Amino acid sequence: MTESTFQDFKPLKQSDRILSLDVMRGIVLCGILLMNINGYGLYESYSDPTVTGGSTGLNLYTWMTTNMLFEGTMRALFSLLFGVGMFMFLDRLLKKGAGIKAADIYFRRITWLLVFGLIHGYLLLWTGEILYQYALMGFLVYSFRSMAPKFLIATAIILFSIGTLWLYVNYTNTKKWMAELEEVKVFEADGKELTKELKAAKSRWEKYEEKRTPEAVQEYNDEMHKGYFKVVAHLAPENFDSDTLWPYKYDVWDVLSMMLIGMALFKLGVLTGEKPNSFYLAMVGIGYAIGLLINYYEMNMILEDNFSVISQSKSMITYYWGRVFVAMGHVGLIMLFCKSPILGWLKSSIAAVGKMALTNYLMHSVICMIIFTGVGFGMFGKLQRYELLYVVFGIWIFQLILSPIWLRYFHYGPAEWLWRNLSYGKVHGFRKMPAQTI
């Protein structure tokens, strides 16, 4: 057998794609914008609507709905699909006889994803960017590709458990901090000098409160209304913090775990619609029953204590379990939708969005940069939480219309095409021939 080169191996053809995965990817891409829009358009409001965006009426109901159904679950499914995509990518290359070159192409692909992530965060102005973290976890997930489904799921459960322990430790530390603040009040009332520990606790609280003052909010909003390069400089420290903190503190339990579950579910035929409808109905019933119960418990705890620091910290202890069960409910529902004979036109449009997931994900940031920052209309901080949904719906409609039209004339989205070229080290065809557009 002759030695193969990178040029001998080609990316997946559109005809070889799995519809259910593209539909799921499209739905998840739309769903994740429901959460990300808060970061695009408001300051410090992602989990706490009392800071900006409004916390009563429609704004509160918007927070409650997204918190119950979409918080963490869209990122979980995004991670799940990434794990599936990486496994399919490697499996296809190995079946074509790529051998060790499969690893070369894979790690080249992951390295370029890391670069895309840095560009997305720093230059496209999205501090909630996830591609960089996916790339780092992608280096780790490679070692799990041959593991049996039951071991993949077991490993994910272990990671969830470690993450839960980490969040519990965070809660105990927060609880200790709150107790120290009570001691500060007693000491100050009695005219006693604060200890070193109490001074540190007070200073930490003052810094926390300072970030939430109307003056701090207005200052941040004003920075976001400036020109492009000033906004880049303003957001760079936030991007740096997320790129250095998230990978070791959250991503292993949050992202890698769901990548492993994605590979397991794909190997079991769950994500390709091979299971009977009764199986997916059970996923919906069990997933939502357990997951929504956990999420309601967390949400109710936060609401009863008016979004206090301690209530938010305590609610995080069960975070990983609520999100994974709701995510499994979403998987079951999406698979039932894919297997149903109804709304074929909608499935086709959503699948097109999913086929261009990288392009459409980056497009979210480009559109929101124009809408919210001084690069364009400077609407940052000017819309209430529920009003941000109008922007979300507008982007959904735009991408649901544009994606099928684009794929009628081109093989890939522009970002997907560039990623493929960089991964394989060669230029692939981009525009379809006239006969292929029919």
C-alpha positions in Angstrom: 0.0 0.0 0.0 1.4 3.4 -1.0 2.0 6.0 1.7 -0.9 8.5 1.9 -0.6 12.3 2.1 -2.9 14.9 3.5 -4.2 15.5 0.0 -5.5 12.0 -0.2 -8.0 12.6 2.5 -11.0 14.8 1.9 -13.6 16.4 4.1 -17.1 15.0 4.5 -19.4 15.4 1.6 -22.8 17.0 2.1 -24.4 13.8 0.9 -22.7 11.9 3.7 -23.9 14.1 6.5 -26.4 12.9 9.1 -29.6 15.0 9.1 -30.4 14.6 12.8 -27.0 15.9 13.8 -27.3 18.9 11.5 -30.8 19.7 12.8 -29.7 19.4 16.4 -26.6 21.6 15.7 -28.9 24.2 14.1 -31.4 24.2 17.1 -28.6 24.4 19.6 -26.9 27.2 17.7 -30.2 29.2 17.9 -30.7 28.2 21.5 -27.3 29.3 22.7 -27.9 32.8 21.3 -30.8 33.1 23.8 -28.2 33.0 26.6 -25.3 34.7 24.9 -27.4 37.7 24.0 -27.3 38.9 27.6 -23.5 39.2 27.4 -23.6 40.8 24.0 -26.1 43.5 25.1 -25.9 44.0 28.9 -23.3 44.4 31.7 -23.1 41.7 34.4 -26.6 40.4 33.7 -26.0 36.9 32.5 -27.1 35.3 35.8 -28.2 38.3 37.9 -30.9 40.5 36.3 -30.9 42.9 39.3 -27.7 44.5 37.9 -28.9 45.5 34.5 -31.7 44.6 32.1 -34.5 44.6 34.6 -35.6 42.0 37.2 -39.4 42.4 37.3 -42.3 41.7 34.9 -41.4 40.4 31.5 -37.7 40.7 32.3 -38.0 38.4 35.3 -40.1 35.9 33.3 -37.5 36.0 30.5 -34.8 35.2 33.0 -36.9 32.4 34.6 -37.7 30.8 31.3 -34.1 30.8 29.9 -32.7 29.8 33.3 -35.0 26.7 33.5 -34.7 25.5 29.9 -31.6 26.9 28.3 -29.0 27.9 30.9 -26.1 25.5 30.6 -28.1 23.1 28.5 -27.3 24.7 25.1 -23.6 24.8 26.0 -23.9 21.2 27.1 -25.4 20.2 23.7 -22.9 22.3 21.8 -20.1 20.4 23.7 -21.9 17.0 23.0 -22.1 17.7 19.3 -18.4 18.8 19.2 -17.4 15.5 20.7 -19.5 13.7 18.1 -18.0 15.8 15.3 -14.4 15.1 16.4 -15.1 11.3 16.8 -16.7 11.1 13.3 -13.9 13.1 11.8 -11.3 10.7 13.2 -13.3 7.6 12.6 -13.8 8.5 8.9 -10.1 9.2 8.4 -9.1 5.9 10.1 -11.5 3.9 8.0 -9.9 5.4 4.9 -6.5 4.2 6.0 -5.1 7.5 7.2 -3.3 5.8 10.1 -1.2 8.2 12.1 -1.9 10.9 9.6 -5.4 11.0 11.0 -3.9 12.4 14.2 -1.9 14.9 12.3 -5.0 16.2 10.5 -7.0 16.2 13.7 -4.5 18.1 15.8 -3.9 20.6 13.0 -7.7 21.1 12.9 -7.9 21.6 16.7 -4.9 24.0 16.7 -6.6 26.2 14.1 -9.8 26.1 16.1 -7.8 27.5 19.0 -6.6 30.3 16.8 -10.2 31.0 15.6 -11.3 31.1 19.3 -8.6 33.7 20.1 -9.7 35.8 17.1 -13.3 35.4 18.0 -12.8 36.5 21.6 -10.3 39.4 21.2 -11.1 40.7 17.7 -14.8 39.9 17.3 -15.4 41.2 20.8 -17.1 38.2 22.4 -15.9 37.5 26.0 -18.2 34.5 26.2 -16.4 32.7 23.4 -16.2 28.9 23.6 -14.1 27.8 20.6 -10.8 28.3 22.5 -12.0 26.1 25.4 -13.3 23.5 22.9 -9.9 23.4 21.3 -8.1 22.8 24.6 -10.6 20.1 25.6 -10.3 18.7 22.0 -6.7 17.9 22.7 -7.8 15.8 25.7 -10.8 14.1 24.1 -8.7 12.5 21.5 -7.5 9.9 24.0 -11.0 8.8 24.7 -12.1 8.1 21.1 -11.8 4.2 21.3 -13.4 3.9 24.7 -16.7 1.9 25.0 -19.9 3.9 25.6 -20.4 2.6 29.1 -16.9 3.8 30.1 -17.3 7.1 28.4 -20.5 7.7 30.4 -18.9 6.5 33.6 -15.9 8.9 33.0 -18.4 11.7 32.4 -20.2 11.0 35.7 -16.9 11.0 37.5 -16.1 14.4 36.0 -19.5 15.7 36.9 -18.9 14.5 40.5 -15.6 16.2 40.7 -17.1 19.4 39.3 -19.9 19.2 41.9 -17.3 18.8 44.7 -15.5 21.9 43.3 -18.7 23.9 43.3 -19.5 22.7 46.9 -16.1 24.0 48.0 -16.9 27.3 46.3 -20.1 27.4 48.3 -18.4 26.7 51.6 -15.9 29.5 50.9 -18.8 31.9 50.0 -20.6 30.9 53.2 -17.4 31.6 55.2 -17.1 35.0 53.4 -20.7 35.9 54.3 -20.1 34.9 57.9 -17.0 37.1 58.0 -19.0 40.0 56.7 -21.4 39.6 59.6 -18.4 39.7 61.9 -17.3 42.9 60.3 -20.6 44.5 61.2 -20.3 43.4 64.8 -16.7 44.6 65.1 -17.4 47.9 63.5 -20.5 48.4 65.7 -18.4 47.7 68.8 -15.6 49.9 67.6 -13.1 47.1 67.4 -10.2 46.9 64.9 -10.8 44.4 62.2 -8.5 41.4 61.9 -6.5 40.8 58.7 -9.0 38.2 57.5 -12.0 40.5 58.2 -10.3 43.4 56.4 -9.8 41.1 53.4 -13.4 40.0 53.4 -14.6 43.6 53.6 -12.3 44.7 50.8 -13.5 41.8 48.6 -17.2 42.8 49.3 -16.5 46.4 48.5 -14.9 45.5 45.2 -17.9 43.2 44.4 -20.4 46.0 45.2 -18.4 48.6 43.3 -18.8 46.7 40.1 -22.6 46.8 40.5 -23.1 50.5 41.2 -25.0 52.6 38.7 -21.8 54.6 38.1 -19.9 51.4 37.3 -22.6 50.2 34.9 -22.7 53.6 33.1 -18.9 53.6 32.8 -18.9 50.1 31.3 -21.7 51.1 28.9 -19.8 54.2 27.8 -16.7 52.1 27.1 -18.7 49.7 24.9 -20.1 52.7 22.9 -16.6 53.7 21.8 -14.7 52.8 18.6 -13.6 49.4 17.6 -10.0 49.5 18.9 -11.0 51.0 22.2 -13.6 48.3 22.8 -11.0 45.6 21.9 -8.7 47.1 24.6 -11.6 47.4 27.0 -12.6 43.7 26.7 -9.1 42.2 26.4 -8.7 41.7 30.2 -12.0 39.9 30.3 -11.0 37.6 27.5 -7.7 36.9 29.1 -9.4 36.0 32.4 -11.8 33.6 30.8 -9.1 32.0 28.7 -6.9 31.4 31.8 -9.5 30.6 34.4 -12.2 28.6 32.6 -10.0 25.8 31.2 -8.9 24.4 34.6 -11.7 25.6 36.8 -14.8 24.6 34.7 -14.1 23.2 31.3 -13.0 19.7 32.3 -16.2 19.1 34.2 -18.4 21.3 32.0 -17.2 20.7 28.5 -15.1 17.5 28.3 -17.7 15.6 30.2 -20.4 16.4 27.6 -18.0 15.6 24.8 -17.6 12.1 26.2 -21.4 11.7 26.6 -21.8 12.9 23.0 -19.4 10.2 21.7 -21.2 7.6 23.8 -24.6 8.5 22.6 -23.4 8.5 19.0 -21.8 5.1 19.3 -25.1 3.8 20.8 -27.1 5.1 17.9 -29.1 7.6 20.0 -28.1 10.7 18.0 -28.7 9.2 14.6 -32.3 8.4 15.3 -31.8 4.6 15.4 -33.7 4.1 18.6 -37.5 3.6 18.7 -39.8 6.5 19.5 -40.5 5.0 23.0 -36.8 5.4 23.8 -36.8 9.1 22.9 -40.1 9.7 24.8 -38.4 8.1 27.8 -35.5 10.5 27.4 -37.9 13.4 27.3 -39.9 12.3 30.3 -37.1 11.3 32.6 -34.7 14.1 31.4 -37.2 16.9 31.9 -38.8 15.4 35.1 -35.4 15.3 36.9 -33.7 18.2 35.3 -36.5 20.7 35.5 -37.1 19.7 39.1 -33.4 20.4 39.9 -33.5 23.7 38.0 -36.7 24.8 39.7 -35.1 24.1 43.1 -32.1 26.2 42.1 -34.2 29.0 40.6 -36.6 29.2 43.5 -33.7 29.4 46.0 -32.2 32.4 44.1 -35.6 34.2 43.8 -36.5 33.7 47.5 -33.2 35.4 48.5 -33.4 38.1 45.8 -30.3 36.9 43.8 -28.0 37.1 46.8 -24.4 35.9 46.5 -25.0 33.0 48.9 -28.1 31.8 47.1 -26.5 31.8 43.7 -23.4 30.0 45.1 -25.6 27.3 46.8 -27.7 26.9 43.7 -24.6 25.9 41.7 -23.9 22.8 43.8 -26.5 20.8 41.7 -25.8 22.7 38.5 -24.2 20.0 36.5 -26.9 17.5 37.2 -29.8 19.7 36.3 -28.3 20.8 33.0 -27.3 17.3 31.9 -30.8 15.9 32.5 -32.5 18.8 30.8 -30.0 18.4 27.9 -31.0 14.7 27.6 -34.6 15.8 27.5 -33.8 18.2 24.7 -32.0 15.4 22.8 -35.0 13.2 23.0 -37.3 15.9 21.8 -35.1 16.9 19.0 -34.8 13.3 17.8 -38.6 12.9 17.9 -38.8 16.1 15.8 -36.2 14.7 13.3 -38.1 11.4 13.0 -41.5 13.0 12.5 -42.9 13.6 9.0 -44.0 17.1 9.8 -42.4 20.5 9.1 -39.9 19.2 6.6 -39.2 22.7 5.3 -38.3 23.8 8.8 -36.0 20.8 9.4 -34.3 21.6 6.1 -33.7 25.2 7.1 -32.5 24.3 10.6 -30.2 21.7 9.2 -28.7 24.3 6.9 -28.0 26.5 9.9 -26.3 23.5 11.5 -24.2 22.7 8.5 -22.8 26.3 8.8 -22.6 26.2 12.6 -19.1 27.8 12.8 -19.9 30.5 10.3 -23.3 31.2 12.0 -21.7 31.2 15.5 -19.1 33.8 14.4 -21.8 35.7 12.6 -23.7 36.1 16.0 -20.7 38.1 17.2 -20.3 40.2 14.1 -24.0 41.1 14.0 -24.0 41.9 17.8 -20.8 43.9 17.5 -22.5 46.1 15.0 -25.8 46.4 17.0 -24.4 46.9 20.5 -20.9 48.5 20.3 -19.6 51.8 19.1 -18.6 50.0 15.9 -22.2 50.3 14.8 -25.4 51.5 16.6 -24.1 51.5 20.2 -27.1 49.8 21.7 -25.2 48.2 24.6 -27.1 48.7 27.9 -30.0 50.3 26.2 -32.4 47.3 25.9 -34.2 45.5 28.6 -33.7 41.7 29.0 -36.9 40.8 27.2 -36.2 43.3 24.4 -33.0 41.5 23.6 -35.2 38.6 22.5 -36.2 40.7 19.5 -32.6 40.8 18.4 -32.4 37.0 18.9 -35.5 36.3 16.8 -34.2 38.7 14.1 -30.9 36.8 13.9 -32.7 33.5 13.9 -34.9 34.5 10.9 -32.0 35.9 9.0 -29.8 32.8 9.4 -32.7 30.4 8.7 -33.3 32.2 5.4 -29.6 32.9 4.5 -28.1 29.4 5.3 -30.2 27.3 2.8 -29.7 29.9 0.1 -25.9 30.0 0.7 -25.6 26.2 0.6 -27.5 26.1 -2.6 -24.5 27.8 -4.3 -21.6 26.8 -2.0 -20.4 23.5 -0.6 -19.6 25.0 2.9 -20.0 28.1 4.9 -17.0 30.4 4.5 -15.6 29.6 8.0 -16.1 25.9 7.5 -14.3 26.1 4.1 -11.4 28.0 5.6 -11.1 25.5 8.5 -11.1 22.6 6.1 -8.4 24.1 4.0 -6.2 24.8 7.0 -6.8 21.3 8.4 -6.0 19.3 5.3 -3.4 21.7 4.0 -5.0 22.2 0.6 -7.7 24.3 -1.1 -11.0 22.5 -1.5 -13.8 23.4 -3.9 -16.0 26.2 -2.6 -18.6 27.1 -5.2 -20.9 24.5 -6.6 -21.1 23.9 -10.3 -24.4 25.1 -11.9 -25.8 21.5 -12.1 -25.2 21.0 -8.4 -27.5 23.9 -7.4 -30.6 22.2 -8.7 
